[in-house]
Amino acid sequence: MDSNTKELKKELNLVNATSIVAGSMIGSGIFIVTAAMSKDLGSSGWLLFTWFLTGLLTIAAALSYGELAGMMPNAGGQYVYIQRAYGKLVSFLYGWTVFTVIQTGVIAAVAVAFANYTSVFIPKLETELFSIGNFTTITLKQVMAIVSVVLLTYINTKGIQNGKKLQLLFTVAKLFALFALIIFGLYVGLQTDILSQNFENPWNAFKTISNNDGTSTTIGITGLALAGAVGTTIINSLFSSDAWNNVTFIAAEIKDPKKNIPRSLFLGTLIVTIIYLLANLAYLSLLPMSGNPNGTTVLERGIMFASEDRVGAAAANMIFGNVGVFIMAGLIMISTFGCNSGLILSGGRLFYAMSKDGLFFKQAGELNNNNVPEKALWFQCVWASILCLSGKYGDLLTYATFASLLFYMLTIYGIFILRKKEPNAERPYKAFGYPFVPILYILITGAICVTLLINYTVNTGLGLLIVLLGIPVYYLTQKNKK
């Protein structure tokens, strides 16, 4: 059969779409980032507020995207929305950033997190293979990360049926495991007075700075300093809650997409927001927020100084004892593997849509005999694998999260543009709380971006630079085609 006669098949129902939203969001972040956030805020009240604000922003964005998803139920999702509102250049810049850092960078980081926790069971994965000067050291863990990306890519080339079954299986498994962690955590934790201690002064915020001699210094923060701390540290929880928009990339394969995409966006983001808030409450029930960086036990180190920031592992240790390390490692392996399954499945569809518009490698616009964009998936796999080897994916994620926020704001502002440009267009679902909810999202997210630019000028500036580098690339590619 000629590739031009093939088409993407509508194989995904509401449950499958919701599992992609939730499964793509839950990776390793929820088990780690609370430690850094605790150091930045020092307050249980402000910590939970920041996670709550993250949830509100994510749900508000998802509800706003629902209008665009209903109008344009096509493969490529957000890329398509941006093109309709702003034109080809801006949509190319989005796709360029997704390919260079957002999608592939997250896939690489999640794959390396999977390999890191696999090494708990297979210590030999820590073995160094060789070094490339002072640039990076290649270990068996990185090879393991690449193997996981290649395996998931291969599975997804065999048809959407395989991808959806794998995604649903791992999403259900990780949700079950997370709820078990939360229930056991609250049951064990509430039998102690740790939670009440953490909430003695819930709004007394302070920043904790680690010193070179192993001690720490605390600085009280109020007013603008506190607002700045929340605006800066929220990058951690926003990263942990990102990738919810991936379901829009596969719109062409969802049954009744005009209804099911908006519903899945809302349900998936709501489920994850509730889980994240409960998980942090479980942490606060099991571990003191403040701790001693030189403590010898997980209780003495607390949330702030959890070993290697592994708050989830410290919490599991409090519930299950030493075996908790292995239980948590297993949970994170399931979580990260399932997360990458959704990211890989979705990302290929975006690059397929770009290729159809002449904005990506021509081969990426072809479907294989299983009606999936196999070559687009392999292009994504190759670059993500290179990022696994680079050792620079941590920096890439900082750039990517900032760039993601910029495009989220741009996309949501597109609702206003299209309402004006196309007032009579079919809108099966209209953005919840329009115009107030979309405006509020843009204002709050804009303030966060400004705060990040002030406090993380180099990293966010580089994120912006990666986006802008797409401009000469766009004009060069278009010139070559002419």
C-alpha positions in Angstrom: 0.0 0.0 0.0 1.3 3.4 -0.9 2.2 5.5 2.2 0.1 8.4 0.8 -3.1 6.3 1.1 -2.6 5.4 4.7 -4.1 7.3 7.5 -3.9 7.4 11.3 -6.6 5.2 12.9 -9.0 6.3 15.6 -8.2 3.6 18.2 -8.1 5.6 21.5 -11.2 6.1 23.8 -11.6 8.5 26.7 -9.9 6.1 29.2 -6.9 5.8 26.8 -6.6 9.5 26.3 -6.9 10.2 30.0 -4.2 7.6 30.7 -1.9 9.4 28.3 -2.5 12.8 30.0 -1.9 11.4 33.5 0.8 8.9 32.5 2.8 11.5 30.6 2.7 13.9 33.6 3.8 11.4 36.3 7.5 10.6 36.0 10.2 11.0 38.6 9.6 14.6 39.7 7.1 14.0 42.4 9.5 11.7 44.2 12.4 14.3 44.1 11.6 18.0 43.7 9.9 18.5 47.1 13.4 18.6 48.7 14.6 21.6 46.7 11.2 23.3 47.1 11.4 22.8 50.9 14.8 24.5 51.0 13.5 27.4 49.0 10.3 27.9 51.1 11.0 26.3 54.5 7.2 26.3 55.2 4.7 23.5 55.0 1.9 25.9 54.2 3.8 27.7 51.3 5.0 24.3 50.0 1.4 22.9 49.7 0.3 26.3 48.3 2.9 26.1 45.6 1.8 22.6 44.6 -1.9 23.8 44.7 -1.1 26.8 42.5 0.7 24.5 40.1 -2.4 22.3 39.9 -4.7 25.3 39.4 -2.5 26.6 36.6 -2.3 23.2 34.9 -6.0 22.6 35.1 -6.7 26.2 33.9 -4.4 25.6 30.9 -6.0 22.2 30.2 -9.5 23.7 30.3 -8.5 26.5 28.0 -6.8 24.1 25.5 -10.1 22.2 25.3 -11.6 24.9 23.1 -8.7 24.6 20.6 -8.7 20.8 20.7 -12.4 20.8 19.9 -11.9 23.2 17.0 -8.9 21.4 15.6 -8.9 17.6 16.3 -5.9 17.0 14.1 -2.6 15.2 14.6 0.0 17.7 16.0 -2.3 19.4 18.5 -0.6 22.4 20.0 1.5 22.9 16.9 -1.7 23.1 14.8 -3.3 25.6 17.2 -0.3 27.9 17.1 -0.1 27.7 13.3 -3.8 28.6 12.9 -3.5 31.6 15.3 0.0 32.9 14.4 1.2 31.3 11.1 3.9 28.9 10.0 7.0 30.7 11.5 5.7 30.6 15.1 4.4 27.0 14.8 7.9 26.0 13.4 9.6 27.7 16.4 7.3 25.6 18.7 8.0 22.3 16.8 11.8 23.2 16.7 11.9 23.7 20.5 9.9 20.6 21.1 12.3 18.5 19.0 15.5 20.1 20.3 14.8 20.2 24.0 11.2 19.9 25.2 10.1 16.4 24.1 13.4 14.8 23.5 15.1 16.4 26.6 12.3 15.1 28.8 12.4 11.7 27.2 16.2 11.6 27.9 15.9 12.8 31.5 13.1 10.3 32.3 15.1 7.5 30.7 18.1 8.3 32.7 16.0 8.4 35.9 14.6 5.0 34.9 18.2 3.7 34.6 19.3 5.3 37.9 16.7 3.5 39.8 17.3 0.2 37.9 20.8 0.4 39.2 19.4 0.0 42.7 18.7 -3.6 41.7 21.6 -4.0 39.3 24.6 -2.1 40.8 26.8 -3.0 37.8 25.0 -0.3 35.8 27.1 2.3 37.7 30.2 1.0 35.7 31.9 3.7 33.7 32.7 2.7 30.1 34.8 5.6 28.9 35.1 9.4 29.1 35.0 12.0 26.3 37.7 14.4 27.6 36.2 16.6 30.4 32.8 16.8 28.5 31.1 13.7 29.8 31.5 10.2 31.1 29.6 7.3 29.5 28.2 4.7 31.9 26.2 1.5 31.6 23.3 3.5 33.1 23.3 5.8 30.1 23.4 2.8 27.8 20.4 1.3 29.8 18.6 4.6 29.3 19.1 4.5 25.5 18.0 0.8 25.4 14.7 1.8 27.2 14.1 4.6 24.7 14.8 2.3 21.7 12.6 -0.5 23.1 9.6 1.9 23.7 10.1 3.4 20.2 10.1 -0.1 18.7 6.9 -1.1 20.5 5.2 2.1 19.3 6.1 1.5 15.7 4.1 -1.8 15.8 0.8 0.1 16.0 -1.3 2.3 18.2 -2.9 -0.8 19.8 0.4 -1.8 21.4 1.2 1.7 22.5 -2.3 2.3 24.1 -2.2 -1.0 26.0 1.3 -0.4 27.3 0.4 3.1 28.3 -2.8 2.1 30.1 -1.1 -0.8 31.9 1.7 1.4 33.3 -0.6 4.3 34.1 -2.9 2.1 36.2 0.2 0.4 37.8 1.7 3.8 38.8 -1.6 5.3 40.1 -2.2 2.2 42.2 1.3 2.3 43.6 1.1 6.0 44.3 -2.2 5.7 46.1 -0.8 2.8 48.1 2.2 5.0 49.1 -0.1 7.8 50.1 -2.5 5.6 52.1 0.3 3.8 53.9 2.2 7.0 54.4 -0.7 8.8 56.0 -1.6 5.8 58.1 1.9 5.5 59.5 2.6 9.2 59.6 -0.6 10.2 61.4 0.4 7.9 64.3 3.2 10.3 65.1 3.3 14.0 65.8 5.5 14.9 62.8 2.6 16.4 60.8 1.5 18.6 63.7 5.1 19.7 64.1 5.4 20.6 60.4 2.3 22.7 60.8 3.2 24.6 64.0 4.1 27.7 61.9 2.8 26.8 58.4 3.3 30.3 56.9 6.7 31.1 58.5 8.8 31.0 55.3 12.6 30.9 55.1 15.3 29.9 52.6 17.9 27.3 53.6 21.4 27.6 52.1 23.8 24.7 52.3 27.4 25.8 53.3 30.7 24.3 52.1 31.5 23.0 55.6 28.4 20.8 55.7 26.3 23.2 57.7 23.3 25.2 56.6 22.1 28.8 57.0 18.4 29.9 57.1 17.2 33.3 56.0 13.6 34.5 56.8 11.6 35.6 53.7 8.5 37.7 53.5 6.7 40.0 51.1 8.3 40.4 47.7 11.2 38.0 48.6 8.6 35.3 49.4 6.7 36.0 46.2 10.0 35.7 44.3 10.8 32.4 46.1 7.4 30.9 45.2 7.8 32.2 41.6 11.2 30.6 41.3 10.7 27.3 43.0 7.4 26.6 41.2 9.6 25.6 38.2 10.1 22.3 40.0 6.4 21.5 40.5 5.6 22.8 37.0 8.2 20.5 35.5 6.7 17.6 37.5 3.2 18.5 36.1 4.3 19.1 32.5 3.6 17.1 29.3 -0.2 17.1 29.9 -0.6 18.6 26.5 0.9 15.6 24.7 -2.6 14.1 24.2 -3.3 16.9 21.7 -0.5 15.6 19.5 -2.4 12.3 18.9 -5.9 13.9 18.3 -6.3 12.2 14.9 -6.2 8.8 16.7 -8.8 9.6 19.4 -12.4 8.6 19.0 -14.8 11.6 19.1 -11.9 13.9 19.7 -14.0 17.1 19.9 -15.5 15.8 23.2 -12.8 13.3 24.5 -9.8 15.5 24.3 -11.2 18.3 26.4 -12.5 15.7 28.9 -9.2 13.8 29.1 -7.3 17.0 29.6 -9.5 18.0 32.5 -9.7 14.5 34.1 -6.0 13.7 33.7 -4.7 17.0 35.1 -7.3 16.9 38.0 -6.3 13.3 39.0 -2.5 14.2 39.0 -3.1 17.4 40.9 -4.9 15.5 43.7 -2.3 12.8 43.8 0.6 15.3 44.0 -1.1 17.2 46.9 -1.8 14.0 48.8 1.8 12.7 48.2 3.2 15.9 49.7 0.9 15.6 52.6 2.1 12.0 53.1 5.7 13.3 53.0 4.9 15.9 55.7 3.3 13.2 57.8 6.3 11.0 57.7 9.3 13.4 57.7 10.1 16.7 59.4 10.4 19.4 56.8 13.6 20.8 58.2 16.6 18.6 59.0 20.3 18.2 59.5 22.4 17.9 56.4 24.8 15.7 58.4 22.0 13.5 59.9 22.7 9.8 59.8 19.0 8.7 59.5 16.2 9.6 57.1 14.3 11.2 60.0 17.3 13.4 61.0 17.9 14.5 57.5 14.2 15.4 57.0 12.6 16.4 53.7 15.1 19.2 52.9 18.2 17.1 53.2 16.8 13.7 51.9 19.7 11.7 50.5 20.2 12.9 46.9 16.9 14.7 47.2 15.1 11.3 47.1 12.1 12.3 49.3 10.0 9.5 48.0 12.7 6.9 49.0 13.0 8.5 52.4 9.2 8.3 52.9 9.2 4.7 51.8 12.0 4.0 54.3 9.8 5.4 57.1 6.9 3.1 56.1 8.7 -0.1 55.2 12.1 0.2 56.7 15.3 -0.6 54.6 13.3 -2.6 52.1 11.5 0.7 51.3 14.4 1.8 49.1 13.7 -1.2 46.8 10.0 -0.6 46.8 10.4 3.0 45.9 13.0 2.2 43.2 10.5 -0.3 41.7 7.7 2.3 41.8 9.9 4.9 40.1 11.0 2.4 37.4 7.3 1.7 36.6 6.5 5.5 36.7 9.3 6.6 34.5 9.0 3.7 32.0 5.2 4.4 31.7 5.9 8.2 31.4 8.2 7.7 28.5 5.8 5.3 26.8 3.3 8.2 26.5 5.9 10.8 25.6 7.4 8.7 22.8 4.0 7.7 21.5 2.8 11.4 21.4 5.9 13.2 20.2 6.2 11.3 16.9 2.7 12.6 15.9 3.8 16.2 16.3 6.8 15.7 14.0 4.6 13.8 11.6 2.3 16.9 11.4 5.3 19.2 10.9 6.5 17.0 8.0 3.1 17.2 6.3 3.5 21.0 6.4 7.0 20.8 5.0 8.6 21.9 8.3 10.4 18.7 9.2 12.2 15.8 7.5 10.1 14.6 4.6 10.4 11.0 5.7 8.7 11.8 9.0 5.5 12.4 7.2 5.2 8.7 6.1 3.1 6.0 7.8 4.2 2.4 8.0 2.1 -0.7 7.5 0.8 -0.3 11.1 -0.5 3.2 10.3 2.0 5.0 12.6 4.7 7.5 11.7 7.6 5.1 12.2 10.3 7.3 10.8 9.2 10.3 12.9 9.4 8.1 16.0 13.0 7.0 15.1 14.1 10.6 14.4 12.9 11.4 17.9 14.6 8.3 19.3 18.0 9.2 17.8 18.1 12.7 19.2 16.7 11.7 22.6 19.5 9.0 22.7 22.2 11.6 22.0 20.8 13.7 24.8 21.0 10.7 27.1 24.8 10.5 26.3 25.4 14.2 26.5 25.0 14.4 30.3 23.5 17.9 29.8 19.9 16.9 30.0 19.5 18.5 33.4 20.3 21.9 31.9 18.1 21.2 28.9 15.2 20.6 31.2 15.6 24.0 32.8 15.6 25.6 29.3 12.7 23.4 28.2 10.4 24.1 31.1 10.8 27.9 30.6 10.3 27.5 26.9 7.2 25.4 27.5 5.6 28.1 29.7 6.2 30.7 26.9 4.4 28.5 24.4 1.6 27.6 26.8 0.9 31.4 27.2 1.2 32.0 23.5 -1.2 29.1 22.7 -3.8 30.3 25.3 -3.6 33.8 23.9 -4.4 32.2 20.6 -7.9 31.6 21.9 -8.5 35.4 22.0 -7.0 35.8 18.5 -9.1 33.0 16.9 -12.3 34.3 18.7 -11.7 37.6 16.9 -10.5 36.1 13.5 -12.9 33.3 13.3 -16.0 34.2 15.4 -18.2 31.7 13.5 -15.9 28.7 13.7 -17.3 25.5 15.2 -16.5 25.4 18.9 -17.9 22.1 20.4 -16.4 23.1 23.8 -15.7 26.7 24.9 -12.8 27.6 27.3 -14.0 27.4 30.9 -14.4 30.8 32.5 -13.5 32.7 29.3 -12.0 35.3 29.3 -11.1 35.5 33.0 -9.5 32.0 33.5 -7.3 32.2 30.4 -6.3 35.8 31.3 -5.5 34.8 34.8 -3.3 31.9 33.6 -1.4 34.2 31.2 -0.8 36.9 33.9 0.3 34.4 36.6 2.5 32.4 34.2 3.9 35.6 32.8 4.9 36.7 36.3 6.6 33.4 36.9 8.6 33.7 33.7 9.7 37.2 34.7 10.8 35.9 38.1 12.7 33.1 36.5 14.4 35.5 34.1 15.5 37.6 37.1 16.7 34.7 39.3 17.9 32.2 36.7 19.0 34.6 34.0 21.6 32.3 32.3 19.4 29.1 32.1 16.2 30.9 31.1 18.1 33.1 28.7 19.6 30.0 27.0 16.0 28.6 26.9 14.9 31.7 25.0 18.0 31.5 22.8 17.1 27.9 21.8 13.7 29.2 20.7 15.1 32.1 18.8 17.7 29.9 17.0 14.8 28.4 15.2 14.2 31.6 13.3 17.3 31.4 11.0 16.8 27.6 10.7 13.3 28.3 9.5 14.3 30.8 6.8 17.3 28.6 5.7 15.1 25.5 5.3 12.4 27.5 3.4 15.0 29.1 1.2 16.5 25.7 0.3 13.0 24.4 -0.6 12.4 27.4 -2.9 
